[in-house]
Amino acid sequence: MARQALETEQKALEINLNDKIYGTFAEIGAGQEVARYFFTVGAAAGTIAKTMSAYDKTYSDKIYGVEASGRYVCESRLYKMLDHEYDLMMTRLANERPDTNFFVFADTIAALNYSRTIKGDGWLGLRFQLSPQGETNDIVLHVKMLDNSTQLQAQAVGVLGVNLLYACYHYHEDPEMMIQSLMDNLEGRVEIDMIRITGPNFKELDNRWLSLMMVKNKMTKVAIFGPDGQNLHGSEFLYKKHVLVVRGSFRPATLVNQDMINKSFEQFRNEEHVDSRRAFMLTEITMDNLCGGDLTALDEKDFLDRAEVLCSMGQTVVVSNCEQHQKLVNYLSNFKVQTVGLVIGVKELLKVINSKYFDDKKKSLLMEFGELFTKKMKMYVYPSMQEGSEELMTCKNLPIPDGIKFLYKHLLEDGKIVDIENYNPEHLHIFSKQVLEKIKANDESWEKMVPDKVAKLIKEKYLFDYPYETMTFEY
């Protein structure tokens, strides 16, 4: 259904005038603008049970406990705030207001500081009931502020907080509209790069789909989810790690993909400058791979099928709008990643080089390679057989255009581009496109081209248009 974007003040007033919605606002750091909106529009007594801000760290620790990490702007702090404040409110008010939908809004925010060493980001969350005395739902998100002053960033958080509360009570039946509305009146001011929604009213919601929607709706260029299907934020697990990213279509993940993942990670961990204990691997699917830049061609089920398979393989998955590799490297640099390895198939590498060189007269390719390889970055290339040929393609024998042969040779000699070692040559005849065609045609030979657990999952859940079993009935 069509949605009209409302002004922030109108949203706040509508909530204030709804006597069934009542709760607490707990805000730490620069996030103290949210409650102010509800106070200034009037009728705040209809919504606000309590507002509080434990700005001092000692006070905050006394209320919510000490963080083992020593960080206050983090996901675990947000959940401690939600837990404490909701339990307190229910203890004091549940019997007094049996017909109320209770909520707790919490945020912990670090805005741009005077020395600009902090760029501005934070965590926001809402624990809320959609029916009186019902079970609670949680929505948690991470925001990156883009305004160039502390005051503007704080004001943006205020708008976002109002949007969040309004969305949960007015758009919960349409999850895409729910997350789209979070950006109302905030275009160009914030990026939302993690949203997680859980609770009994959202049992059918796949959080991996939320990651796709965030990227599709240009709320962020990068979203991440773990093997359990729950959305994650890089700040919680990538800080100062050595990160390897395996980019592919995974449609479906084949024995080649499994070999590429395993052998590249083994090689990456054994690099002299990599601490294997702090090495982490991500698998990446780009929007360009999903829909070729045409959002109308985006097949959400196809994405979820790929996600299902990768999660079954224990992978942490990135969905991104980073067709250019350096955009992803730049994103990872936000977490002070020590080393980045990028894994790519040799055919994809050749495709990138040729498209950039011939389409853009080599200028963008030179710029892209220049930006990419100035980082602590290394590219690992998986070989391939030419379809219909026994010729092996590696990074060393690619047919590179004459105009960039010198640059490419330099990158090879400097060890910035290397072949993946110890790959399994027996798998090189497998191509995802052929596997997909065999699945749709119910040609059982595909099962030997993918890992056993992947084959089992595809058949159990009818992924990638695997034919449903025909059923006969006797009368």
HELIX and SHEET records of a PDB file:
HELIX    1   1 THR A    8  ASN A   16  1                                   9    
HELIX    2   2 VAL A   34  THR A   40  1                                   7    
HELIX    3   3 ALA A   44  GLY A   46  5                                   3    
HELIX    4   4 LYS A   57  TYR A   64  1                                   8    
HELIX    5   5 GLU A   75  LEU A   93  1                                  19    
HELIX    6   6 THR A  150  HIS A  170  1                                  21    
HELIX    7   7 PRO A  175  GLN A  180  1                                   6    
HELIX    8   8 SER A  181  MET A  183  5                                   3    
HELIX    9   9 PRO A  200  PHE A  202  5                                   3    
HELIX   10  10 ASN A  207  LYS A  216  1                                  10    
HELIX   11  11 GLY A  234  GLU A  236  5                                   3    
HELIX   12  12 LEU A  255  ARG A  269  1                                  15    
HELIX   13  13 SER A  276  ARG A  278  5                                   3    
HELIX   14  14 MET A  287  CYS A  291  1                                   5    
HELIX   15  15 LEU A  295  ALA A  297  5                                   3    
HELIX   16  16 GLU A  300  SER A  312  1                                  13    
HELIX   17  17 HIS A  325  SER A  333  1                                   9    
HELIX   18  18 VAL A  346  ASP A  359  1                                  14    
HELIX   19  19 LYS A  363  LEU A  372  1                                  10    
HELIX   20  20 ASP A  402  ILE A  404  5                                   3    
HELIX   21  21 LYS A  405  GLU A  413  1                                   9    
HELIX   22  22 PRO A  425  HIS A  427  5                                   3    
HELIX   23  23 SER A  432  LYS A  440  1                                   9    
HELIX   24  24 GLU A  444  MET A  449  5                                   6    
HELIX   25  25 ASP A  452  LYS A  461  1                                  10    
HELIX   26  26 LEU A  463  ASP A  465  5                                   3    
SHEET    1   A 6 ILE A  48  MET A  52  0                                        
SHEET    2   A 6 ILE A  21  GLY A  29  1                                        
SHEET    3   A 6 ASN A 101  ALA A 110  1                                        
SHEET    4   A 6 ASP A 121  GLN A 129 -1                                        
SHEET    5   A 6 THR A 136  MET A 145 -1                                        
SHEET    6   A 6 VAL A 190  THR A 198 -1                                        
SHEET    1   B 8 ASN A 231  LEU A 232  0                                        
SHEET    2   B 8 VAL A 222  PHE A 225 -1                                        
SHEET    3   B 8 VAL A 317  SER A 320 -1                                        
SHEET    4   B 8 ALA A 279  THR A 286  1                                        
SHEET    5   B 8 HIS A 242  ARG A 247  1                                        
SHEET    6   B 8 THR A 339  GLY A 345  1                                        
SHEET    7   B 8 MET A 377  TYR A 382  1                                        
SHEET    8   B 8 ILE A 417  ASP A 419  1                                        
SHEET    1   C 2 SER A 384  MET A 385  0                                        
SHEET    2   C 2 LEU A 392  MET A 393 -1                                        
END                                                                             
